[in-house]
Amino acid sequence: MISYDTVILAGGVNSGELRKYAPYENEALIIIGNYPMIHYVHQALKKTPRVGNIIISGPCDSLRPIFKKEDNLQFTNSGEDAMDSFANALPLCSSEKILVVPADIPFITPEAIEDFLNSCEEQEADFYYAVVPREVCEARFPRVKRTYVKLKEGVFTGGNIFLIRTATALQGIEMGKQLVANRKNPISQARLFGMDLVLKYVSGRLSIPDAEARFKKLLNLRGKAVISRYAEVGVDVDKPSDLQLAEKVLGKGRR
């Protein structure tokens, strides 16, 4: 069985409207029910058979006390953004491919992670990115607010788990920084790939293979969009309504 080193990106600063409802410096520390948000992510990974070493990239002094020594976690300080945080964790990884998850997806389950890894193993690529159909998100979490993109294959929201080939990770970090910065602006993302893709997107003709082919042309890396049927992959907690949903789903009966 293939084992994957996993990086939890836990450096996200808690700001904006969410800070008013949950006054914690770091998003990973926001309490849902009786536990910090990162606890739910760690528990899902811990119960996933193919997850190996777990590295947490974030404010080490604040995060270490949350976990037990027997969890055998490794820690590294976060950087200025998610890509820098991942780069800081990279020297601690030794598996052929690295699973990357943010700390703000408390709904994530071992089943969703396993399904993603199974799909990744069916095709060869350097970078795998989960996407979730709109109908899947709305069936599991009615009225959840997400950013959606209409493609030829359907309407999707970006997922929050990634698989990256270790040998090519550094090569993709710079483009990753641009994609993360524009992750909630589909037009800005498409512009990075060229105006012809923008026109295809606007006219509803942009397909997943189109985006994958341009990714390969720009970076000389094979990228694959992996369609997940688990809404837990596509819903994070970055606004008050998300936190209310998390309290309802995960915190019920524990306060």
N, C-alpha and C positions, 0 to 999 in steps of 0.2 A: 504493500500500500504506500502510495506517495505521501510524504509528509511535507507540509508547507510552513515555513517560518511566517509569522504574522505580525504586522505592525499596526498598533492602534494609535491613530493620530489624535492626541488629546491636548493639543495646544490652543484650541479655539478660545478666543477671548469672548466672554459673555458681554454683549453690548446691545444697544438699541432697546426696543420695546420689551424684549425678553428680560432684560436686566431689572426692569421695574417690578416684575412678578417673581423673579428668582435672583436675589441680590448676591450672586456668587461671581468671583473674578473670572473663573474658568467654566466653560460649558460642561465639561466632564464632571464637575463637582455638584451640579444642580441636583437637588434631592427630589426623587420621584418615589412616592411611597416612603419606605424606610431607608432607601439606598441611593448613593450617588449614581448619576446616569451611566457612568462608565462601568459600573458593577454589572449591569444587564448585558452589556456588550461582552465583557470578559466572561461571564457565565455561559453565554451562547458559544463562544469560541472554545472554552474549556470542555464543553460537551460535544464538540465536533471532532470525530475520530481522526481526520486527516490534518488537523491543526497541530503543529509542532511547537517550537519555541515561540513565545509571545513577547514582543518588545513594545513597550509603551513610550511614546515620544510626547513629552509634555512637561509641566512644572513638577520635577521629581519630588521636591520636598513636600508638596501638597498631596501628591498622588500615592506615594509609597505607603503611608499609614492606612490606606483603604484596604490593602491586600494583606494576605497572610504569607509568611515566609515560605510555606510549603507550596505556594502557587508557582514558585520558581520563575518569577518574571524578571525581565531585564528592563532597565530604564535608561532613557537618554533625554536630554533637554530638548524642547521644541525650538524651531527656528521662527523666522518672521512670518512664514506662511506654511501651508500644508506641504508644499514641495520641499522647503528647507527642512521641515520636521522629518519628512521621509528620508531625505539625504543624510540627516544625522543618525537615523536608525540603520541605514544601509550597511555600515561596517559590521554590525552585529548579526547580520543575516548570512546564512550559509546554504540554504536550500536553493535548488535550481530556479524556482519561481517563488515569489513573495506575495502573500495575500495582504491587502491593505484595507483597513476599515476605519472610519472615523468614530469618535467616542459618542457622537450625538445620534446614534441609531438604536435606541433602547428596545425597539420592537423586534430586532433581529433574532432569528432562531437558528439552532443547529441545522434544522431541515432546509432552511433557505440557503445557508452557507454551503451545505453539502450539494444541493441542487446546482448552485452556481459552479462549484468546483467540478462536478460531473460534466456539466455542459462545456466547461473550458477544456477538459481533457479529451473531448471529442474532436477538437480541431487545434492545429498548431498555430501559435501566434506569439508575439512578444508582449502584447498588452491586451488585456481583456477588461471590458467595461460593461457593467450590468445596466440594462434598461428595462423598464416595467411598463406594460400597457396601461393606459388610463383606466380601462374597465376593471382591471385587476385591483388597482389602487382604490377605486371608488366602491367596489364591491366589498372590500375588506374594511375600509375606513371611509364611510359615506361623508361627503362634504369636506373631505380633507383638501387643503389648498396646496397645490403643487404647480410647478412650471412645466408645461407640456410642449412637445414638439410634434408637428404633424409630418410624417414621412409616408412614402408609398405603402409601406408595410402596416401602417397604423399610427395611432397617436401614443406617444411614449413620454415618460418622465425619466430623468437620469437616475440610475441606481447609485448606491453609496458603498459598493464594494468593488474592489479591483484586484486583478492578478497580474503581476509584472515579472517578466523574465529577468533574473538578477543580472545577467551579463550585459543587458541592454538598458538597465534602469537609469544610469546617469545620462545616457543619450536622450532619454525622453523627458528628463526633469524640466528643462527650459520650456518646452512646448506645454508641459503639464502646468507650469506656473501661469501661462497665458489662458489655458482652458479653465483652470480653477478660478481665475480672476473674473472670467466672463461666463461662469457656469449657469447663471440665471438669465442670460441674454442670448437666446438662440441665434439672432442675427450676428452679434459680435463673434460668436463661436464660428459661424459659417464663414464670416469675413476672413478669419485666419486661414481658411482653406481655399480662398479664392472667390472672386465675384461670380464665376459661373455656377458655383455651388449655391451662392446666395440666391441667384435667379431661379435655380431649380427648387430651392426651399420655398421661396415666395410663391412660385407657381404650383407648389404641391407635387413636384416631380422628383424631389430628392429621396434617394433610397439609402438604406444601410450600406449596401455594397459600394455606392458612390462615395460615401464618407470614408469607408475603409480603404478604398483605392487611393484617395487623396492623402490620407494619413500615411500610407506607404510611400507615396511619391515625395512628400515633404520631409519625412523623418527617416526613410528607409527602414521603417519598423512595421511589422505586421500587427495591425490592430483589429480586434474583433469585438463587435457589440453582441452581448449575450442577453437574450430575452429571458427574463425571469418571470415566473408566474406567482412569485411571492411578493405581496405588497410591502412586507416588512423591509425588503431591500430598498424600496424607493421612498420611504417616509422617514424624515429626520425630525429633530426638534430644534427649530431655530426661530420660533415666534410664539407668542402667548397661546394661540389656539392649538399649536402642536403640543405644548406643555400640558394644556388642559386635557387633550386627548390621551397623552401618556399617563396622566394621573387617573383617568377613567379606566384605562385598559390595564395598567400595571400597578397602580397604587391603591386600587379598590380594596378596602378592608384591612389596610395595613397601617392606617394612621390612627 
